[in-house]
């Protein structure tokens, strides 16, 4: 992936700041693994995040090393490219884009949705319209889920999470939340809505990649393939096969590997936000 000169001021780096005490998600290692599976590339984590529970002593403050500073610069660049691309897309459709914050942290930190922990993977919190990322999770993506991590893998993940921010600005997140709170729909129905939500965020990531490459020529050989590999690695069917040895489609919450690839590529090939109706009447 080619770097540009653009940098966003909407990136907050909490690494090395002494950490945060606060809650530990209960249930031990099993819960941590489940949380990582459920929330990697996911949406609103407030259903399991908690601001209560156990606590841990804050770590000592430390200086960031040169590699960590380079990571911050990369995230600032990708954030800026998301801001520019989505500002243009919204303007082209008669709307105004409001940027999300991107927060880098290590171990745990506080979010508007509760306590964020690194085991959850990157996520978007609608309550404070921020993306939370512990970059060490990408080691997990490679070692546990078999995806080869590149710079564009990280860019794809960020674009997916900012896709959830786009859903919040467009009112999709609020409609999904209203369905969930109504209590009128079965777990299977809400799983289908969750899949549609995640696939649309993949679609928006593809739109971002296309539109940004048209403007800045950021893509290099292999970049799109690395995004596809990441999307496929965290497909529900792949995760279920690895974790339990069989696939239960009714329990899907993020979509199959094939679906995630399909919708990312539909976004990339079209570059048109209007072609991203993954819900197919679910929110009508």
GIWO-V234491 format. One record per residue. RES is the residue in one small letter. PSI is psi in radians with two decimals (none if undefined). D_CENTER is the distance of its C-alpha to the mean C-alpha in Angstrom with 1 decimal. Layout:
BEGIN
res=RES psi=PSI d_center=D_CENTER
res=RES psi=PSI d_center=D_CENTER
END
This chain:
BEGIN
res=x psi=2.26 d_center=19.0
res=x psi=2.35 d_center=21.4
res=x psi=2.59 d_center=20.9
res=x psi=3.11 d_center=22.0
res=x psi=-0.10 d_center=23.9
res=x psi=2.47 d_center=21.5
res=x psi=2.42 d_center=19.9
res=x psi=2.52 d_center=18.2
res=x psi=0.10 d_center=19.6
res=x psi=0.40 d_center=16.6
res=x psi=2.19 d_center=15.3
res=x psi=2.18 d_center=16.6
res=x psi=1.89 d_center=17.3
res=x psi=0.06 d_center=18.3
res=x psi=2.48 d_center=19.0
res=x psi=0.12 d_center=22.7
res=x psi=0.13 d_center=23.4
res=x psi=-0.05 d_center=24.9
res=x psi=-3.11 d_center=22.0
res=x psi=2.38 d_center=21.9
res=x psi=-2.07 d_center=24.1
res=x psi=-2.90 d_center=23.0
res=x psi=2.63 d_center=21.9
res=x psi=2.25 d_center=21.2
res=x psi=2.18 d_center=19.6
res=x psi=2.91 d_center=22.8
res=x psi=-0.03 d_center=23.8
res=x psi=-2.82 d_center=23.8
res=x psi=-0.66 d_center=22.2
res=x psi=-0.77 d_center=21.8
res=x psi=-0.68 d_center=19.6
res=x psi=-0.75 d_center=17.5
res=x psi=-0.77 d_center=17.1
res=x psi=-0.75 d_center=16.3
res=x psi=-0.71 d_center=13.7
res=x psi=-0.74 d_center=12.0
res=x psi=-0.79 d_center=12.3
res=x psi=-0.71 d_center=11.4
res=x psi=-0.12 d_center=8.2
res=x psi=2.17 d_center=6.6
res=x psi=0.42 d_center=3.7
res=x psi=-3.04 d_center=5.4
res=x psi=-2.20 d_center=6.8
res=x psi=2.00 d_center=9.9
res=x psi=0.20 d_center=10.9
res=x psi=-0.31 d_center=14.4
res=x psi=-0.52 d_center=16.2
res=x psi=-0.20 d_center=16.5
res=x psi=2.54 d_center=15.9
res=x psi=2.51 d_center=19.4
res=x psi=0.06 d_center=21.3
res=x psi=-3.06 d_center=24.3
res=x psi=-2.70 d_center=25.6
res=x psi=3.09 d_center=26.4
res=x psi=2.86 d_center=26.2
res=x psi=2.64 d_center=26.3
res=x psi=2.47 d_center=28.2
res=x psi=2.57 d_center=26.4
res=x psi=2.87 d_center=26.6
res=x psi=2.59 d_center=28.7
res=x psi=2.52 d_center=27.5
res=x psi=2.82 d_center=27.3
res=x psi=2.44 d_center=27.1
res=x psi=2.48 d_center=24.1
res=x psi=3.08 d_center=25.4
res=x psi=-0.63 d_center=25.4
res=x psi=-0.71 d_center=22.5
res=x psi=-0.64 d_center=20.2
res=x psi=-0.62 d_center=21.5
res=x psi=-0.67 d_center=20.8
res=x psi=-0.77 d_center=17.1
res=x psi=-0.77 d_center=17.1
res=x psi=-0.71 d_center=18.9
res=x psi=-0.79 d_center=16.5
res=x psi=-0.68 d_center=13.5
res=x psi=-0.67 d_center=16.0
res=x psi=-0.84 d_center=16.8
res=x psi=-0.68 d_center=13.5
res=x psi=-0.76 d_center=12.9
res=x psi=-0.70 d_center=16.4
res=x psi=-0.59 d_center=16.0
res=x psi=-0.75 d_center=13.2
res=x psi=-0.77 d_center=15.6
res=x psi=-0.75 d_center=18.6
res=x psi=-0.81 d_center=17.3
res=x psi=-0.51 d_center=16.1
res=x psi=-0.76 d_center=19.2
res=x psi=-0.78 d_center=21.3
res=x psi=-0.79 d_center=19.8
res=x psi=-0.78 d_center=20.2
res=x psi=-0.70 d_center=23.7
res=x psi=-0.39 d_center=24.7
res=x psi=0.34 d_center=24.0
res=x psi=0.47 d_center=25.9
res=x psi=2.96 d_center=23.1
res=x psi=2.25 d_center=22.0
res=x psi=2.39 d_center=18.5
res=x psi=2.10 d_center=17.5
res=x psi=2.61 d_center=15.1
res=x psi=2.74 d_center=12.3
res=x psi=2.63 d_center=12.8
res=x psi=2.16 d_center=10.9
res=x psi=2.08 d_center=12.2
res=x psi=2.35 d_center=13.0
res=x psi=2.99 d_center=14.7
res=x psi=2.44 d_center=16.4
res=x psi=-1.33 d_center=17.4
res=x psi=2.75 d_center=16.8
res=x psi=2.97 d_center=16.7
res=x psi=2.39 d_center=17.2
res=x psi=2.99 d_center=14.7
res=x psi=-0.23 d_center=15.8
res=x psi=0.10 d_center=14.6
res=x psi=-2.79 d_center=16.6
res=x psi=2.19 d_center=16.6
res=x psi=2.34 d_center=13.4
res=x psi=2.62 d_center=14.2
res=x psi=-0.53 d_center=13.0
res=x psi=-0.28 d_center=13.5
res=x psi=-0.32 d_center=10.6
res=x psi=3.04 d_center=8.1
res=x psi=2.47 d_center=5.2
res=x psi=2.84 d_center=4.7
res=x psi=2.34 d_center=6.1
res=x psi=1.95 d_center=9.8
res=x psi=-0.49 d_center=11.9
res=x psi=-0.66 d_center=15.0
res=x psi=0.16 d_center=14.8
res=x psi=0.91 d_center=12.4
res=x psi=2.58 d_center=10.5
res=x psi=2.27 d_center=7.3
res=x psi=2.28 d_center=8.4
res=x psi=2.14 d_center=8.6
res=x psi=1.94 d_center=11.5
res=x psi=-0.34 d_center=12.1
res=x psi=-0.24 d_center=14.4
res=x psi=-0.40 d_center=11.9
res=x psi=-0.42 d_center=12.2
res=x psi=-0.67 d_center=15.7
res=x psi=-0.71 d_center=14.8
res=x psi=-0.69 d_center=13.0
res=x psi=-0.79 d_center=16.3
res=x psi=-0.65 d_center=18.8
res=x psi=-0.61 d_center=17.8
res=x psi=-0.05 d_center=16.0
res=x psi=0.29 d_center=18.1
res=x psi=2.36 d_center=15.8
res=x psi=2.01 d_center=17.4
res=x psi=2.18 d_center=15.2
res=x psi=3.09 d_center=16.1
res=x psi=-0.66 d_center=15.2
res=x psi=-0.40 d_center=13.8
res=x psi=-0.81 d_center=11.5
res=x psi=-0.72 d_center=9.9
res=x psi=-0.70 d_center=10.2
res=x psi=-0.79 d_center=8.6
res=x psi=-0.78 d_center=5.3
res=x psi=-0.72 d_center=5.8
res=x psi=-0.63 d_center=7.2
res=x psi=-0.83 d_center=4.8
res=x psi=-0.69 d_center=3.1
res=x psi=-0.45 d_center=6.9
res=x psi=-0.64 d_center=7.8
res=x psi=-0.60 d_center=7.3
res=x psi=-0.73 d_center=9.5
res=x psi=-0.73 d_center=11.8
res=x psi=-0.67 d_center=12.2
res=x psi=-0.76 d_center=13.4
res=x psi=-0.55 d_center=15.7
res=x psi=-0.10 d_center=17.1
res=x psi=-0.02 d_center=17.7
res=x psi=-0.77 d_center=15.9
res=x psi=-0.72 d_center=14.0
res=x psi=-0.65 d_center=17.5
res=x psi=-0.74 d_center=19.1
res=x psi=-0.74 d_center=17.0
res=x psi=-0.67 d_center=17.6
res=x psi=-0.70 d_center=21.3
res=x psi=-0.77 d_center=21.5
res=x psi=-0.75 d_center=20.2
res=x psi=-0.37 d_center=22.6
res=x psi=-0.49 d_center=25.5
res=x psi=0.17 d_center=26.2
res=x psi=-0.04 d_center=27.7
res=x psi=2.55 d_center=25.4
res=x psi=2.91 d_center=25.3
res=x psi=-0.69 d_center=22.6
res=x psi=-0.71 d_center=22.7
res=x psi=-0.79 d_center=22.4
res=x psi=-0.53 d_center=19.3
res=x psi=-0.71 d_center=17.7
res=x psi=-0.67 d_center=18.4
res=x psi=-0.71 d_center=16.9
res=x psi=-0.75 d_center=13.6
res=x psi=-0.79 d_center=13.7
res=x psi=-0.67 d_center=14.5
res=x psi=-0.81 d_center=11.6
res=x psi=-0.69 d_center=9.0
res=x psi=-0.59 d_center=11.4
res=x psi=-0.64 d_center=11.8
res=x psi=-0.63 d_center=8.2
res=x psi=-0.74 d_center=9.2
res=x psi=-0.80 d_center=12.4
res=x psi=-0.62 d_center=11.4
res=x psi=-0.69 d_center=9.8
res=x psi=-0.73 d_center=13.2
res=x psi=-0.78 d_center=15.1
res=x psi=-0.79 d_center=13.7
res=x psi=-0.77 d_center=14.8
res=x psi=-0.89 d_center=18.2
res=x psi=-0.65 d_center=18.9
res=x psi=-0.69 d_center=18.2
res=x psi=-0.65 d_center=20.2
res=x psi=-0.62 d_center=22.9
res=x psi=-0.70 d_center=23.2
res=x psi=-0.15 d_center=22.7
res=x psi=0.96 d_center=23.2
res=x psi=-0.36 d_center=20.4
res=x psi=2.43 d_center=20.1
res=x psi=2.86 d_center=22.3
res=x psi=2.30 d_center=23.5
res=x psi=-0.22 d_center=21.1
res=x psi=-0.88 d_center=17.9
res=x psi=-0.66 d_center=17.0
res=x psi=-0.64 d_center=18.2
res=x psi=-0.62 d_center=15.8
res=x psi=-0.73 d_center=12.8
res=x psi=-0.75 d_center=14.6
res=x psi=-0.68 d_center=15.3
res=x psi=-0.76 d_center=11.8
res=x psi=-0.75 d_center=11.1
res=x psi=-0.64 d_center=14.4
res=x psi=-0.60 d_center=14.1
res=x psi=0.34 d_center=11.6
res=x psi=2.55 d_center=13.5
res=x psi=-0.68 d_center=15.1
res=x psi=-0.70 d_center=18.5
res=x psi=-0.76 d_center=18.0
res=x psi=-0.75 d_center=16.6
res=x psi=-0.69 d_center=19.5
res=x psi=-0.73 d_center=22.0
res=x psi=-0.62 d_center=21.2
res=x psi=-0.58 d_center=21.2
res=x psi=-0.10 d_center=23.9
res=x psi=-0.03 d_center=25.7
res=x psi=2.93 d_center=25.4
res=x psi=2.29 d_center=23.2
res=x psi=1.72 d_center=23.2
res=x psi=-0.56 d_center=21.8
res=x psi=-0.37 d_center=22.4
res=x psi=0.04 d_center=19.9
res=x psi=2.41 d_center=17.0
res=x psi=-0.24 d_center=13.9
res=x psi=-0.25 d_center=11.4
res=x psi=2.71 d_center=14.1
res=x psi=2.92 d_center=16.3
res=x psi=-0.74 d_center=15.9
res=x psi=-0.71 d_center=18.2
res=x psi=-0.72 d_center=16.5
res=x psi=-0.72 d_center=13.1
res=x psi=-0.80 d_center=15.3
res=x psi=-0.81 d_center=17.4
res=x psi=-0.58 d_center=15.1
res=x psi=-0.80 d_center=13.3
res=x psi=-0.55 d_center=17.0
res=x psi=-0.72 d_center=18.2
res=x psi=-0.74 d_center=16.1
res=x psi=-0.77 d_center=17.2
res=x psi=-0.58 d_center=20.8
res=x psi=-0.70 d_center=21.3
res=x psi=0.33 d_center=19.4
res=x psi=1.95 d_center=20.3
res=x psi=-0.45 d_center=18.0
res=x psi=-0.19 d_center=20.8
res=x psi=0.30 d_center=20.5
res=x psi=0.58 d_center=17.2
res=x psi=1.53 d_center=18.8
res=x psi=-0.21 d_center=17.2
res=x psi=-0.52 d_center=18.7
res=x psi=1.05 d_center=22.3
res=x psi=-0.07 d_center=24.1
res=x psi=-0.54 d_center=22.0
res=x psi=0.12 d_center=21.6
res=x psi=none d_center=25.2
END
